[in-house]
Amino acid sequence: MENKKGLNFFFLIIAIILGSVLFKQFDFKNLKFEKPELAILYLIVFVASIYFLIKDYKKKPEK
């Protein structure tokens, strides 16, 4: 029986929350963020959480 590794729930929740926050802070009329310094931090953590999600999902157990 193979052990299938699913998505990491912790990083999934972080990615969903930060994605929604970035979407809410972006001003589509002026194409700018309301708080650019905070948006950069959110974007770095968002990309890192997506990276860890993909890295863990692609890792397959050896036979």
C-alpha positions in Angstrom: 0.0 0.0 0.0 1.4 3.3 -1.0 1.4 6.3 1.3 0.1 9.2 -0.7 1.2 12.6 0.5 -1.6 15.2 0.2 -1.4 18.9 0.2 0.1 20.5 3.4 -2.9 22.1 5.1 -0.9 24.7 6.9 0.7 26.2 3.7 -2.7 25.9 1.9 -4.4 28.1 4.5 -1.5 30.6 4.5 -1.7 30.8 0.7 -5.5 31.3 0.6 -5.4 34.0 3.3 -2.5 35.9 1.8 -3.9 35.7 -1.7 -7.2 37.2 -0.6 -5.4 39.9 1.4 -3.2 40.8 -1.6 -6.3 40.9 -3.9 -8.2 43.2 -1.4 -5.2 45.6 -1.0 -4.6 46.0 -4.8 -6.2 49.1 -6.3 -7.2 48.2 -9.9 -8.0 51.8 -10.8 -4.5 53.1 -10.2 -2.7 49.7 -10.4 -1.0 50.1 -7.1 -1.1 48.6 -3.6 -2.5 50.6 -0.7 0.4 49.7 1.5 3.3 48.7 -0.8 5.8 47.7 2.0 3.3 45.3 3.6 2.3 44.0 0.2 5.9 43.0 -0.6 6.1 41.0 2.6 2.8 39.4 1.9 3.9 38.5 -1.6 7.2 36.9 -0.4 5.4 34.7 2.1 2.6 33.9 -0.5 5.2 32.7 -3.0 7.1 30.7 -0.4 3.9 29.0 0.7 3.0 28.1 -2.9 6.6 26.8 -3.4 6.4 24.5 -0.4 2.9 23.3 -1.5 4.2 22.4 -5.0 7.5 20.9 -3.6 5.7 18.7 -1.1 3.0 17.6 -3.7 5.6 16.7 -6.3 7.7 14.6 -3.9 6.7 11.0 -4.5 7.5 8.1 -2.1 10.0 5.6 -3.4 9.0 2.0 -3.8 
